[in-house]
Amino acid sequence: AASVIVVISLIILTRALHIDALADTFDGLLGGRDKEHMLAIMKDSRVGSFGVATIAATFALKFSLLAAIPAALTTGSLIAFPVLGRWAAAIAASTQPSARPGGGLGSLFAEQARPWEPVLSSIIAFAIVGITLWTRPAAALLAVGTAGAFLVIYVFLIKRKIEGMTGDTLGALIELTEIAVLFAMALL
């Protein structure tokens, strides 16, 4: 029950923005024929089969992974996974090009980014994770390393598909990085 409450609380706090982005991203990437078609699907307000399946899988994974985290890591993990998810999106938004000509929601963040922001956001995120998992430095390193590795892989795959980021792919990155970090914490 605690896992469900945590996930629902995050959905309420973010107004389900990242869940919508996750659904749009998977609908577009898995349902589109080419870059333009993928971007058009992502922009469509309707949710398709891939989006619904991805949302269901995301909830199931988060519920089960949160429940599987060792008790000694629970508090730190509850802070670390959302922080690292948002850190990954901040890095991608400030370092990657927009996939959509003329931009969209994601490009608003990218256009405002300063060259020093990826460094500052990394320092802040890693400090938060280090403080919350200070009794378990190996867990902190694993969480940060997992988030970083996932970020690199995700950006590579998205750029191959649509040549840059959108607001939807950034929101999906948050959700997927959270799952990757939860997997790492559940393995300890």
Helices and strands as residue ranges (DSSP letters): H 2-13, H 17-31, H 35-43, H 49-68, G 71-73, H 74-95, H 105-112, H 117-132, H 137-162, H 167-187
